Amino acid sequence: MRAALDVLGYACVFVRNATLSPDVSVKMINDLMEAIHDIPSQLKTWDSERIDLLRLHLRCFDSTLYPGAPNFSSRFEMLLSSYNEEAEQD
């Protein structure tokens, strides 16, 4: 859940900063919001099967279509791996 919250926050900051540019792609913002809008609901009803649905949603945002946009799916996987390793060490 922590990795999903971090990605959600990162996406919000990315959109906030992107909207400072007068030529921001409205389609990019729409695509990203489509990918992340369900994260709060998924976290509210979290179980082990939700992770695949969350991955599916994050993959809906194709960062390669938007130069400079981060890959939120890769970021989620990196954070998830990092947090899992951290938990195993505790």
PDB file of N, CA, C and O in Angstrom:
ATOM      1  N   MET A   1       0.826  -1.194   0.000  1.00  0.00           N
ATOM      2  CA  MET A   1       0.000   0.000   0.000  1.00  0.00           C
ATOM      3  C   MET A   1       0.872   1.260   0.000  1.00  0.00           C
ATOM      4  O   MET A   1       0.520   2.265  -0.617  1.00  0.00           O
ATOM      5  N   ARG A   2       1.984   1.196   0.681  1.00  0.00           N
ATOM      6  CA  ARG A   2       2.861   2.361   0.767  1.00  0.00           C
ATOM      7  C   ARG A   2       3.367   2.787  -0.616  1.00  0.00           C
ATOM      8  O   ARG A   2       3.398   3.978  -0.926  1.00  0.00           O
ATOM      9  N   ALA A   3       3.755   1.832  -1.429  1.00  0.00           N
ATOM     10  CA  ALA A   3       4.249   2.144  -2.776  1.00  0.00           C
ATOM     11  C   ALA A   3       3.156   2.798  -3.620  1.00  0.00           C
ATOM     12  O   ALA A   3       3.430   3.719  -4.390  1.00  0.00           O
ATOM     13  N   ALA A   4       1.935   2.328  -3.478  1.00  0.00           N
ATOM     14  CA  ALA A   4       0.816   2.905  -4.233  1.00  0.00           C
ATOM     15  C   ALA A   4       0.556   4.343  -3.797  1.00  0.00           C
ATOM     16  O   ALA A   4       0.309   5.211  -4.634  1.00  0.00           O
ATOM     17  N   LEU A   5       0.610   4.598  -2.500  1.00  0.00           N
ATOM     18  CA  LEU A   5       0.417   5.966  -2.003  1.00  0.00           C
ATOM     19  C   LEU A   5       1.534   6.882  -2.494  1.00  0.00           C
ATOM     20  O   LEU A   5       1.283   8.027  -2.871  1.00  0.00           O
ATOM     21  N   ASP A   6       2.755   6.381  -2.489  1.00  0.00           N
ATOM     22  CA  ASP A   6       3.872   7.184  -2.972  1.00  0.00           C
ATOM     23  C   ASP A   6       3.719   7.512  -4.450  1.00  0.00           C
ATOM     24  O   ASP A   6       3.998   8.639  -4.859  1.00  0.00           O
ATOM     25  N   VAL A   7       3.285   6.557  -5.253  1.00  0.00           N
ATOM     26  CA  VAL A   7       3.080   6.799  -6.679  1.00  0.00           C
ATOM     27  C   VAL A   7       1.940   7.795  -6.893  1.00  0.00           C
ATOM     28  O   VAL A   7       2.025   8.662  -7.762  1.00  0.00           O
ATOM     29  N   LEU A   8       0.900   7.672  -6.117  1.00  0.00           N
ATOM     30  CA  LEU A   8      -0.221   8.612  -6.221  1.00  0.00           C
ATOM     31  C   LEU A   8       0.243  10.035  -5.926  1.00  0.00           C
ATOM     32  O   LEU A   8      -0.088  10.967  -6.660  1.00  0.00           O
ATOM     33  N   GLY A   9       0.996  10.197  -4.867  1.00  0.00           N
ATOM     34  CA  GLY A   9       1.525  11.516  -4.523  1.00  0.00           C
ATOM     35  C   GLY A   9       2.461  12.049  -5.599  1.00  0.00           C
ATOM     36  O   GLY A   9       2.406  13.228  -5.948  1.00  0.00           O
ATOM     37  N   TYR A  10       3.318  11.179  -6.123  1.00  0.00           N
ATOM     38  CA  TYR A  10       4.263  11.568  -7.173  1.00  0.00           C
ATOM     39  C   TYR A  10       3.508  12.005  -8.431  1.00  0.00           C
ATOM     40  O   TYR A  10       3.889  12.977  -9.082  1.00  0.00           O
ATOM     41  N   ALA A  11       2.452  11.293  -8.764  1.00  0.00           N
ATOM     42  CA  ALA A  11       1.637  11.642  -9.937  1.00  0.00           C
ATOM     43  C   ALA A  11       0.972  13.005  -9.745  1.00  0.00           C
ATOM     44  O   ALA A  11       0.908  13.802 -10.681  1.00  0.00           O
ATOM     45  N   CYS A  12       0.488  13.267  -8.561  1.00  0.00           N
ATOM     46  CA  CYS A  12      -0.151  14.564  -8.288  1.00  0.00           C
ATOM     47  C   CYS A  12       0.855  15.700  -8.432  1.00  0.00           C
ATOM     48  O   CYS A  12       0.540  16.734  -9.020  1.00  0.00           O
ATOM     49  N   VAL A  13       2.058  15.518  -7.903  1.00  0.00           N
ATOM     50  CA  VAL A  13       3.098  16.542  -8.025  1.00  0.00           C
ATOM     51  C   VAL A  13       3.490  16.723  -9.490  1.00  0.00           C
ATOM     52  O   VAL A  13       3.689  17.848  -9.950  1.00  0.00           O
ATOM     53  N   PHE A  14       3.601  15.615 -10.217  1.00  0.00           N
ATOM     54  CA  PHE A  14       3.943  15.700 -11.634  1.00  0.00           C
ATOM     55  C   PHE A  14       2.897  16.516 -12.392  1.00  0.00           C
ATOM     56  O   PHE A  14       3.256  17.388 -13.184  1.00  0.00           O
ATOM     57  N   VAL A  15       1.629  16.251 -12.167  1.00  0.00           N
ATOM     58  CA  VAL A  15       0.560  16.985 -12.861  1.00  0.00           C
ATOM     59  C   VAL A  15       0.556  18.451 -12.435  1.00  0.00           C
ATOM     60  O   VAL A  15       0.413  19.346 -13.268  1.00  0.00           O
ATOM     61  N   ARG A  16       0.712  18.687 -11.147  1.00  0.00           N
ATOM     62  CA  ARG A  16       0.754  20.077 -10.674  1.00  0.00           C
ATOM     63  C   ARG A  16       1.858  20.851 -11.393  1.00  0.00           C
ATOM     64  O   ARG A  16       1.630  21.957 -11.882  1.00  0.00           O
ATOM     65  N   ASN A  17       3.045  20.268 -11.454  1.00  0.00           N
ATOM     66  CA  ASN A  17       4.168  20.942 -12.112  1.00  0.00           C
ATOM     67  C   ASN A  17       3.962  21.045 -13.621  1.00  0.00           C
ATOM     68  O   ASN A  17       4.317  22.054 -14.230  1.00  0.00           O
ATOM     69  N   ALA A  18       3.393  20.011 -14.219  1.00  0.00           N
ATOM     70  CA  ALA A  18       3.161  20.020 -15.671  1.00  0.00           C
ATOM     71  C   ALA A  18       2.195  21.127 -16.069  1.00  0.00           C
ATOM     72  O   ALA A  18       2.337  21.719 -17.139  1.00  0.00           O
ATOM     73  N   THR A  19       1.223  21.408 -15.223  1.00  0.00           N
ATOM     74  CA  THR A  19       0.223  22.418 -15.570  1.00  0.00           C
ATOM     75  C   THR A  19       0.779  23.833 -15.508  1.00  0.00           C
ATOM     76  O   THR A  19       0.088  24.774 -15.898  1.00  0.00           O
ATOM     77  N   LEU A  20       1.997  24.012 -15.032  1.00  0.00           N
ATOM     78  CA  LEU A  20       2.635  25.323 -15.054  1.00  0.00           C
ATOM     79  C   LEU A  20       3.092  25.697 -16.461  1.00  0.00           C
ATOM     80  O   LEU A  20       3.356  26.864 -16.749  1.00  0.00           O
ATOM     81  N   SER A  21       3.181  24.710 -17.319  1.00  0.00           N
ATOM     82  CA  SER A  21       3.591  24.943 -18.703  1.00  0.00           C
ATOM     83  C   SER A  21       2.369  25.272 -19.554  1.00  0.00           C
ATOM     84  O   SER A  21       1.360  24.571 -19.478  1.00  0.00           O
ATOM     85  N   PRO A  22       2.445  26.319 -20.357  1.00  0.00           N
ATOM     86  CA  PRO A  22       1.273  26.684 -21.172  1.00  0.00           C
ATOM     87  C   PRO A  22       0.944  25.666 -22.260  1.00  0.00           C
ATOM     88  O   PRO A  22      -0.176  25.646 -22.768  1.00  0.00           O
ATOM     89  N   ASP A  23       1.897  24.833 -22.617  1.00  0.00           N
ATOM     90  CA  ASP A  23       1.644  23.856 -23.685  1.00  0.00           C
ATOM     91  C   ASP A  23       1.490  22.432 -23.152  1.00  0.00           C
ATOM     92  O   ASP A  23       1.766  21.467 -23.865  1.00  0.00           O
ATOM     93  N   VAL A  24       1.058  22.304 -21.921  1.00  0.00           N
ATOM     94  CA  VAL A  24       0.874  20.975 -21.335  1.00  0.00           C
ATOM     95  C   VAL A  24      -0.186  20.199 -22.120  1.00  0.00           C
ATOM     96  O   VAL A  24      -1.174  20.767 -22.585  1.00  0.00           O
ATOM     97  N   SER A  25       0.037  18.917 -22.256  1.00  0.00           N
ATOM     98  CA  SER A  25      -0.902  18.060 -22.977  1.00  0.00           C
ATOM     99  C   SER A  25      -2.083  17.694 -22.071  1.00  0.00           C
ATOM    100  O   SER A  25      -1.917  17.004 -21.064  1.00  0.00           O
ATOM    101  N   VAL A  26      -3.247  18.156 -22.438  1.00  0.00           N
ATOM    102  CA  VAL A  26      -4.458  17.814 -21.690  1.00  0.00           C
ATOM    103  C   VAL A  26      -4.698  16.306 -21.774  1.00  0.00           C
ATOM    104  O   VAL A  26      -5.173  15.693 -20.819  1.00  0.00           O
ATOM    105  N   LYS A  27      -4.372  15.722 -22.911  1.00  0.00           N
ATOM    106  CA  LYS A  27      -4.532  14.266 -23.072  1.00  0.00           C
ATOM    107  C   LYS A  27      -3.613  13.521 -22.106  1.00  0.00           C
ATOM    108  O   LYS A  27      -4.012  12.506 -21.536  1.00  0.00           O
ATOM    109  N   MET A  28      -2.387  14.013 -21.914  1.00  0.00           N
ATOM    110  CA  MET A  28      -1.469  13.371 -20.974  1.00  0.00           C
ATOM    111  C   MET A  28      -2.056  13.397 -19.564  1.00  0.00           C
ATOM    112  O   MET A  28      -2.052  12.385 -18.864  1.00  0.00           O
ATOM    113  N   ILE A  29      -2.550  14.541 -19.163  1.00  0.00           N
ATOM    114  CA  ILE A  29      -3.138  14.652 -17.827  1.00  0.00           C
ATOM    115  C   ILE A  29      -4.339  13.735 -17.694  1.00  0.00           C
ATOM    116  O   ILE A  29      -4.507  13.069 -16.673  1.00  0.00           O
ATOM    117  N   ASN A  30      -5.175  13.699 -18.722  1.00  0.00           N
ATOM    118  CA  ASN A  30      -6.334  12.814 -18.699  1.00  0.00           C
ATOM    119  C   ASN A  30      -5.903  11.351 -18.619  1.00  0.00           C
ATOM    120  O   ASN A  30      -6.470  10.582 -17.842  1.00  0.00           O
ATOM    121  N   ASP A  31      -4.918  10.966 -19.404  1.00  0.00           N
ATOM    122  CA  ASP A  31      -4.433   9.575 -19.381  1.00  0.00           C
ATOM    123  C   ASP A  31      -3.880   9.208 -18.011  1.00  0.00           C
ATOM    124  O   ASP A  31      -4.128   8.113 -17.507  1.00  0.00           O
ATOM    125  N   LEU A  32      -3.135  10.121 -17.417  1.00  0.00           N
ATOM    126  CA  LEU A  32      -2.571   9.833 -16.092  1.00  0.00           C
ATOM    127  C   LEU A  32      -3.668   9.745 -15.039  1.00  0.00           C
ATOM    128  O   LEU A  32      -3.648   8.852 -14.193  1.00  0.00           O
ATOM    129  N   MET A  33      -4.614  10.658 -15.087  1.00  0.00           N
ATOM    130  CA  MET A  33      -5.708  10.605 -14.109  1.00  0.00           C
ATOM    131  C   MET A  33      -6.530   9.333 -14.277  1.00  0.00           C
ATOM    132  O   MET A  33      -7.014   8.761 -13.300  1.00  0.00           O
ATOM    133  N   GLU A  34      -6.682   8.902 -15.512  1.00  0.00           N
ATOM    134  CA  GLU A  34      -7.386   7.637 -15.765  1.00  0.00           C
ATOM    135  C   GLU A  34      -6.635   6.472 -15.123  1.00  0.00           C
ATOM    136  O   GLU A  34      -7.249   5.540 -14.603  1.00  0.00           O
ATOM    137  N   ALA A  35      -5.312   6.530 -15.163  1.00  0.00           N
ATOM    138  CA  ALA A  35      -4.506   5.445 -14.613  1.00  0.00           C
ATOM    139  C   ALA A  35      -4.512   5.421 -13.088  1.00  0.00           C
ATOM    140  O   ALA A  35      -4.426   4.349 -12.489  1.00  0.00           O
ATOM    141  N   ILE A  36      -4.613   6.592 -12.451  1.00  0.00           N
ATOM    142  CA  ILE A  36      -4.465   6.623 -10.990  1.00  0.00           C
ATOM    143  C   ILE A  36      -5.757   6.869 -10.220  1.00  0.00           C
ATOM    144  O   ILE A  36      -5.772   6.740  -8.996  1.00  0.00           O
ATOM    145  N   HIS A  37      -6.831   7.218 -10.902  1.00  0.00           N
ATOM    146  CA  HIS A  37      -8.046   7.620 -10.176  1.00  0.00           C
ATOM    147  C   HIS A  37      -8.597   6.542  -9.248  1.00  0.00           C
ATOM    148  O   HIS A  37      -9.276   6.861  -8.272  1.00  0.00           O
ATOM    149  N   ASP A  38      -8.321   5.299  -9.530  1.00  0.00           N
ATOM    150  CA  ASP A  38      -8.900   4.204  -8.746  1.00  0.00           C
ATOM    151  C   ASP A  38      -8.000   3.756  -7.586  1.00  0.00           C
ATOM    152  O   ASP A  38      -8.393   2.897  -6.796  1.00  0.00           O
ATOM    153  N   ILE A  39      -6.804   4.331  -7.481  1.00  0.00           N
ATOM    154  CA  ILE A  39      -5.885   3.907  -6.417  1.00  0.00           C
ATOM    155  C   ILE A  39      -6.498   4.064  -5.026  1.00  0.00           C
ATOM    156  O   ILE A  39      -6.411   3.122  -4.238  1.00  0.00           O
ATOM    157  N   PRO A  40      -7.112   5.197  -4.675  1.00  0.00           N
ATOM    158  CA  PRO A  40      -7.692   5.296  -3.332  1.00  0.00           C
ATOM    159  C   PRO A  40      -8.725   4.200  -3.031  1.00  0.00           C
ATOM    160  O   PRO A  40      -8.747   3.642  -1.934  1.00  0.00           O
ATOM    161  N   SER A  41      -9.564   3.907  -4.001  1.00  0.00           N
ATOM    162  CA  SER A  41     -10.562   2.849  -3.805  1.00  0.00           C
ATOM    163  C   SER A  41      -9.895   1.492  -3.626  1.00  0.00           C
ATOM    164  O   SER A  41     -10.310   0.694  -2.785  1.00  0.00           O
ATOM    165  N   GLN A  42      -8.856   1.235  -4.423  1.00  0.00           N
ATOM    166  CA  GLN A  42      -8.140  -0.035  -4.301  1.00  0.00           C
ATOM    167  C   GLN A  42      -7.501  -0.164  -2.920  1.00  0.00           C
ATOM    168  O   GLN A  42      -7.513  -1.244  -2.329  1.00  0.00           O
ATOM    169  N   LEU A  43      -6.954   0.914  -2.411  1.00  0.00           N
ATOM    170  CA  LEU A  43      -6.315   0.875  -1.096  1.00  0.00           C
ATOM    171  C   LEU A  43      -7.334   0.738   0.026  1.00  0.00           C
ATOM    172  O   LEU A  43      -7.068   0.110   1.051  1.00  0.00           O
ATOM    173  N   LYS A  44      -8.485   1.324  -0.179  1.00  0.00           N
ATOM    174  CA  LYS A  44      -9.541   1.246   0.840  1.00  0.00           C
ATOM    175  C   LYS A  44     -10.043  -0.184   1.014  1.00  0.00           C
ATOM    176  O   LYS A  44     -10.435  -0.581   2.111  1.00  0.00           O
ATOM    177  N   THR A  45     -10.028  -0.944  -0.060  1.00  0.00           N
ATOM    178  CA  THR A  45     -10.534  -2.325  -0.019  1.00  0.00           C
ATOM    179  C   THR A  45      -9.394  -3.320  -0.275  1.00  0.00           C
ATOM    180  O   THR A  45      -9.596  -4.354  -0.911  1.00  0.00           O
ATOM    181  N   TRP A  46      -8.213  -3.002   0.220  1.00  0.00           N
ATOM    182  CA  TRP A  46      -6.991  -3.754  -0.094  1.00  0.00           C
ATOM    183  C   TRP A  46      -7.047  -5.205   0.335  1.00  0.00           C
ATOM    184  O   TRP A  46      -7.482  -5.533   1.439  1.00  0.00           O
ATOM    185  N   ASP A  47      -6.596  -6.067  -0.566  1.00  0.00           N
ATOM    186  CA  ASP A  47      -6.270  -7.458  -0.270  1.00  0.00           C
ATOM    187  C   ASP A  47      -5.172  -7.848  -1.253  1.00  0.00           C
ATOM    188  O   ASP A  47      -4.819  -7.059  -2.129  1.00  0.00           O
ATOM    189  N   SER A  48      -4.643  -9.027  -1.122  1.00  0.00           N
ATOM    190  CA  SER A  48      -3.482  -9.424  -1.927  1.00  0.00           C
ATOM    191  C   SER A  48      -3.776  -9.476  -3.430  1.00  0.00           C
ATOM    192  O   SER A  48      -2.855  -9.386  -4.242  1.00  0.00           O
ATOM    193  N   GLU A  49      -5.031  -9.619  -3.800  1.00  0.00           N
ATOM    194  CA  GLU A  49      -5.382  -9.685  -5.220  1.00  0.00           C
ATOM    195  C   GLU A  49      -5.435  -8.305  -5.876  1.00  0.00           C
ATOM    196  O   GLU A  49      -5.443  -8.211  -7.104  1.00  0.00           O
ATOM    197  N   ARG A  50      -5.472  -7.257  -5.098  1.00  0.00           N
ATOM    198  CA  ARG A  50      -5.591  -5.899  -5.632  1.00  0.00           C
ATOM    199  C   ARG A  50      -4.324  -5.437  -6.344  1.00  0.00           C
ATOM    200  O   ARG A  50      -4.382  -4.566  -7.211  1.00  0.00           O
ATOM    201  N   ILE A  51      -3.200  -6.008  -5.987  1.00  0.00           N
ATOM    202  CA  ILE A  51      -1.936  -5.532  -6.565  1.00  0.00           C
ATOM    203  C   ILE A  51      -1.903  -5.692  -8.081  1.00  0.00           C
ATOM    204  O   ILE A  51      -1.358  -4.839  -8.782  1.00  0.00           O
ATOM    205  N   ASP A  52      -2.479  -6.771  -8.590  1.00  0.00           N
ATOM    206  CA  ASP A  52      -2.512  -6.961 -10.040  1.00  0.00           C
ATOM    207  C   ASP A  52      -3.420  -5.936 -10.725  1.00  0.00           C
ATOM    208  O   ASP A  52      -3.108  -5.464 -11.818  1.00  0.00           O
ATOM    209  N   LEU A  53      -4.520  -5.598 -10.096  1.00  0.00           N
ATOM    210  CA  LEU A  53      -5.419  -4.578 -10.639  1.00  0.00           C
ATOM    211  C   LEU A  53      -4.738  -3.210 -10.615  1.00  0.00           C
ATOM    212  O   LEU A  53      -4.863  -2.429 -11.558  1.00  0.00           O
ATOM    213  N   LEU A  54      -4.031  -2.934  -9.548  1.00  0.00           N
ATOM    214  CA  LEU A  54      -3.304  -1.680  -9.451  1.00  0.00           C
ATOM    215  C   LEU A  54      -2.235  -1.597 -10.546  1.00  0.00           C
ATOM    216  O   LEU A  54      -2.063  -0.548 -11.167  1.00  0.00           O
ATOM    217  N   ARG A  55      -1.531  -2.684 -10.779  1.00  0.00           N
ATOM    218  CA  ARG A  55      -0.534  -2.717 -11.859  1.00  0.00           C
ATOM    219  C   ARG A  55      -1.195  -2.485 -13.215  1.00  0.00           C
ATOM    220  O   ARG A  55      -0.657  -1.763 -14.053  1.00  0.00           O
ATOM    221  N   LEU A  56      -2.328  -3.079 -13.425  1.00  0.00           N
ATOM    222  CA  LEU A  56      -3.056  -2.911 -14.678  1.00  0.00           C
ATOM    223  C   LEU A  56      -3.395  -1.442 -14.912  1.00  0.00           C
ATOM    224  O   LEU A  56      -3.193  -0.920 -16.008  1.00  0.00           O
ATOM    225  N   HIS A  57      -3.905  -0.785 -13.887  1.00  0.00           N
ATOM    226  CA  HIS A  57      -4.250   0.629 -14.005  1.00  0.00           C
ATOM    227  C   HIS A  57      -3.018   1.474 -14.308  1.00  0.00           C
ATOM    228  O   HIS A  57      -3.063   2.338 -15.183  1.00  0.00           O
ATOM    229  N   LEU A  58      -1.929   1.237 -13.602  1.00  0.00           N
ATOM    230  CA  LEU A  58      -0.723   2.035 -13.813  1.00  0.00           C
ATOM    231  C   LEU A  58      -0.154   1.843 -15.218  1.00  0.00           C
ATOM    232  O   LEU A  58       0.396   2.778 -15.800  1.00  0.00           O
ATOM    233  N   ARG A  59      -0.284   0.647 -15.755  1.00  0.00           N
ATOM    234  CA  ARG A  59       0.209   0.389 -17.114  1.00  0.00           C
ATOM    235  C   ARG A  59      -0.619   1.118 -18.173  1.00  0.00           C
ATOM    236  O   ARG A  59      -0.185   1.239 -19.318  1.00  0.00           O
ATOM    237  N   CYS A  60      -1.796   1.600 -17.803  1.00  0.00           N
ATOM    238  CA  CYS A  60      -2.637   2.332 -18.757  1.00  0.00           C
ATOM    239  C   CYS A  60      -2.019   3.662 -19.170  1.00  0.00           C
ATOM    240  O   CYS A  60      -2.351   4.209 -20.222  1.00  0.00           O
ATOM    241  N   PHE A  61      -1.118   4.179 -18.335  1.00  0.00           N
ATOM    242  CA  PHE A  61      -0.447   5.432 -18.691  1.00  0.00           C
ATOM    243  C   PHE A  61       0.852   5.090 -19.404  1.00  0.00           C
ATOM    244  O   PHE A  61       1.786   4.565 -18.798  1.00  0.00           O
ATOM    245  N   ASP A  62       0.901   5.392 -20.698  1.00  0.00           N
ATOM    246  CA  ASP A  62       2.077   5.097 -21.515  1.00  0.00           C
ATOM    247  C   ASP A  62       2.976   6.333 -21.539  1.00  0.00           C
ATOM    248  O   ASP A  62       2.772   7.248 -22.336  1.00  0.00           O
ATOM    249  N   SER A  63       3.963   6.342 -20.661  1.00  0.00           N
ATOM    250  CA  SER A  63       4.835   7.508 -20.537  1.00  0.00           C
ATOM    251  C   SER A  63       5.656   7.762 -21.800  1.00  0.00           C
ATOM    252  O   SER A  63       6.137   8.876 -22.007  1.00  0.00           O
ATOM    253  N   THR A  64       5.822   6.748 -22.645  1.00  0.00           N
ATOM    254  CA  THR A  64       6.607   6.939 -23.861  1.00  0.00           C
ATOM    255  C   THR A  64       5.913   7.880 -24.848  1.00  0.00           C
ATOM    256  O   THR A  64       6.552   8.398 -25.763  1.00  0.00           O
ATOM    257  N   LEU A  65       4.627   8.102 -24.669  1.00  0.00           N
ATOM    258  CA  LEU A  65       3.890   9.015 -25.545  1.00  0.00           C
ATOM    259  C   LEU A  65       4.119  10.475 -25.181  1.00  0.00           C
ATOM    260  O   LEU A  65       3.807  11.374 -25.962  1.00  0.00           O
ATOM    261  N   TYR A  66       4.669  10.710 -23.982  1.00  0.00           N
ATOM    262  CA  TYR A  66       4.799  12.061 -23.462  1.00  0.00           C
ATOM    263  C   TYR A  66       6.232  12.306 -22.981  1.00  0.00           C
ATOM    264  O   TYR A  66       6.589  11.912 -21.871  1.00  0.00           O
ATOM    265  N   PRO A  67       7.054  12.957 -23.812  1.00  0.00           N
ATOM    266  CA  PRO A  67       8.451  13.202 -23.438  1.00  0.00           C
ATOM    267  C   PRO A  67       8.564  13.892 -22.078  1.00  0.00           C
ATOM    268  O   PRO A  67       7.903  14.894 -21.808  1.00  0.00           O
ATOM    269  N   GLY A  68       9.409  13.333 -21.247  1.00  0.00           N
ATOM    270  CA  GLY A  68       9.627  13.892 -19.920  1.00  0.00           C
ATOM    271  C   GLY A  68       8.713  13.325 -18.849  1.00  0.00           C
ATOM    272  O   GLY A  68       8.925  13.568 -17.661  1.00  0.00           O
ATOM    273  N   ALA A  69       7.705  12.575 -19.253  1.00  0.00           N
ATOM    274  CA  ALA A  69       6.788  11.989 -18.268  1.00  0.00           C
ATOM    275  C   ALA A  69       7.429  10.759 -17.631  1.00  0.00           C
ATOM    276  O   ALA A  69       8.046   9.950 -18.324  1.00  0.00           O
ATOM    277  N   PRO A  70       7.285  10.619 -16.315  1.00  0.00           N
ATOM    278  CA  PRO A  70       7.840   9.442 -15.661  1.00  0.00           C
ATOM    279  C   PRO A  70       7.015   8.191 -15.945  1.00  0.00           C
ATOM    280  O   PRO A  70       5.830   8.262 -16.270  1.00  0.00           O
ATOM    281  N   ASN A  71       7.669   7.061 -15.815  1.00  0.00           N
ATOM    282  CA  ASN A  71       6.990   5.776 -15.948  1.00  0.00           C
ATOM    283  C   ASN A  71       6.496   5.381 -14.557  1.00  0.00           C
ATOM    284  O   ASN A  71       7.270   4.895 -13.733  1.00  0.00           O
ATOM    285  N   PHE A  72       5.226   5.590 -14.305  1.00  0.00           N
ATOM    286  CA  PHE A  72       4.662   5.354 -12.977  1.00  0.00           C
ATOM    287  C   PHE A  72       4.592   3.867 -12.644  1.00  0.00           C
ATOM    288  O   PHE A  72       4.701   3.486 -11.478  1.00  0.00           O
ATOM    289  N   SER A  73       4.417   3.045 -13.637  1.00  0.00           N
ATOM    290  CA  SER A  73       4.401   1.602 -13.424  1.00  0.00           C
ATOM    291  C   SER A  73       5.768   1.121 -12.939  1.00  0.00           C
ATOM    292  O   SER A  73       5.856   0.351 -11.982  1.00  0.00           O
ATOM    293  N   SER A  74       6.828   1.573 -13.597  1.00  0.00           N
ATOM    294  CA  SER A  74       8.185   1.202 -13.174  1.00  0.00           C
ATOM    295  C   SER A  74       8.504   1.757 -11.796  1.00  0.00           C
ATOM    296  O   SER A  74       9.135   1.087 -10.978  1.00  0.00           O
ATOM    297  N   ARG A  75       8.069   2.974 -11.545  1.00  0.00           N
ATOM    298  CA  ARG A  75       8.305   3.578 -10.226  1.00  0.00           C
ATOM    299  C   ARG A  75       7.607   2.764  -9.141  1.00  0.00           C
ATOM    300  O   ARG A  75       8.180   2.522  -8.079  1.00  0.00           O
ATOM    301  N   PHE A  76       6.380   2.343  -9.405  1.00  0.00           N
ATOM    302  CA  PHE A  76       5.649   1.529  -8.434  1.00  0.00           C
ATOM    303  C   PHE A  76       6.411   0.239  -8.139  1.00  0.00           C
ATOM    304  O   PHE A  76       6.580  -0.131  -6.977  1.00  0.00           O
ATOM    305  N   GLU A  77       6.866  -0.441  -9.178  1.00  0.00           N
ATOM    306  CA  GLU A  77       7.582  -1.710  -8.986  1.00  0.00           C
ATOM    307  C   GLU A  77       8.878  -1.499  -8.210  1.00  0.00           C
ATOM    308  O   GLU A  77       9.223  -2.307  -7.348  1.00  0.00           O
ATOM    309  N   MET A  78       9.599  -0.416  -8.511  1.00  0.00           N
ATOM    310  CA  MET A  78      10.837  -0.121  -7.810  1.00  0.00           C
ATOM    311  C   MET A  78      10.568   0.153  -6.334  1.00  0.00           C
ATOM    312  O   MET A  78      11.271  -0.361  -5.464  1.00  0.00           O
ATOM    313  N   LEU A  79       9.548   0.965  -6.054  1.00  0.00           N
ATOM    314  CA  LEU A  79       9.203   1.264  -4.664  1.00  0.00           C
ATOM    315  C   LEU A  79       8.709   0.022  -3.933  1.00  0.00           C
ATOM    316  O   LEU A  79       9.079  -0.213  -2.783  1.00  0.00           O
ATOM    317  N   LEU A  80       7.887  -0.761  -4.589  1.00  0.00           N
ATOM    318  CA  LEU A  80       7.367  -1.981  -3.979  1.00  0.00           C
ATOM    319  C   LEU A  80       8.508  -2.916  -3.596  1.00  0.00           C
ATOM    320  O   LEU A  80       8.530  -3.461  -2.492  1.00  0.00           O
ATOM    321  N   SER A  81       9.440  -3.095  -4.498  1.00  0.00           N
ATOM    322  CA  SER A  81      10.592  -3.956  -4.230  1.00  0.00           C
ATOM    323  C   SER A  81      11.407  -3.403  -3.059  1.00  0.00           C
ATOM    324  O   SER A  81      11.808  -4.149  -2.165  1.00  0.00           O
ATOM    325  N   SER A  82      11.640  -2.127  -3.073  1.00  0.00           N
ATOM    326  CA  SER A  82      12.418  -1.486  -2.017  1.00  0.00           C
ATOM    327  C   SER A  82      11.743  -1.633  -0.651  1.00  0.00           C
ATOM    328  O   SER A  82      12.395  -1.963   0.340  1.00  0.00           O
ATOM    329  N   TYR A  83      10.429  -1.384  -0.608  1.00  0.00           N
ATOM    330  CA  TYR A  83       9.704  -1.486   0.651  1.00  0.00           C
ATOM    331  C   TYR A  83       9.608  -2.935   1.143  1.00  0.00           C
ATOM    332  O   TYR A  83       9.631  -3.191   2.347  1.00  0.00           O
ATOM    333  N   ASN A  84       9.500  -3.870   0.210  1.00  0.00           N
ATOM    334  CA  ASN A  84       9.480  -5.289   0.596  1.00  0.00           C
ATOM    335  C   ASN A  84      10.816  -5.707   1.202  1.00  0.00           C
ATOM    336  O   ASN A  84      10.856  -6.421   2.204  1.00  0.00           O
ATOM    337  N   GLU A  85      11.904  -5.258   0.589  1.00  0.00           N
ATOM    338  CA  GLU A  85      13.236  -5.551   1.136  1.00  0.00           C
ATOM    339  C   GLU A  85      13.401  -4.950   2.519  1.00  0.00           C
ATOM    340  O   GLU A  85      13.945  -5.580   3.426  1.00  0.00           O
ATOM    341  N   GLU A  86      12.926  -3.728   2.668  1.00  0.00           N
ATOM    342  CA  GLU A  86      12.974  -3.040   3.958  1.00  0.00           C
ATOM    343  C   GLU A  86      12.218  -3.824   5.021  1.00  0.00           C
ATOM    344  O   GLU A  86      12.704  -3.985   6.141  1.00  0.00           O
ATOM    345  N   ALA A  87      11.043  -4.307   4.678  1.00  0.00           N
ATOM    346  CA  ALA A  87      10.211  -5.077   5.622  1.00  0.00           C
ATOM    347  C   ALA A  87      10.861  -6.400   5.997  1.00  0.00           C
ATOM    348  O   ALA A  87      10.742  -6.850   7.136  1.00  0.00           O
ATOM    349  N   GLU A  88      11.544  -7.023   5.049  1.00  0.00           N
ATOM    350  CA  GLU A  88      12.204  -8.298   5.311  1.00  0.00           C
ATOM    351  C   GLU A  88      13.372  -8.119   6.268  1.00  0.00           C
ATOM    352  O   GLU A  88      13.707  -9.046   7.005  1.00  0.00           O
ATOM    353  N   GLN A  89      13.994  -6.957   6.274  1.00  0.00           N
ATOM    354  CA  GLN A  89      15.137  -6.698   7.141  1.00  0.00           C
ATOM    355  C   GLN A  89      14.713  -6.408   8.566  1.00  0.00           C
ATOM    356  O   GLN A  89      15.505  -6.564   9.496  1.00  0.00           O
ATOM    357  N   ASP A  90      13.476  -5.988   8.744  1.00  0.00           N
ATOM    358  CA  ASP A  90      12.979  -5.657  10.099  1.00  0.00           C
ATOM    359  C   ASP A  90      12.673  -6.877  10.916  1.00  0.00           C
ATOM    360  O   ASP A  90      12.251  -6.759  12.066  1.00  0.00           O
TER     361      ASP A  90
END
